[in-house]
């Protein structure tokens, strides 16, 4: 592998890490929102979306969800 290929791979990894950080913040915010939402107060059209979001959050590996919550500085009792 030459220097140009190494530089290209390094740049790609840096970009992917930035995207991961952004996605973790999105997931963390979504988890806090779901944890603090009363399904009975949601409009009927939003209940299904909230259920799907909740299921997707529950399907995440525990460490990923912890990283996501840490990224938004969520308090343990908030979620």
Buried (B, 14 or more C-beta within 10 A) or exposed (E): EEEEEEEEEEEEEEEEEEEEEEEBEEBBBBBBEBBEBEEEEBEEEEEEEBEEBBEEBEEBEEEBBEBBBEBBEBEEEEB
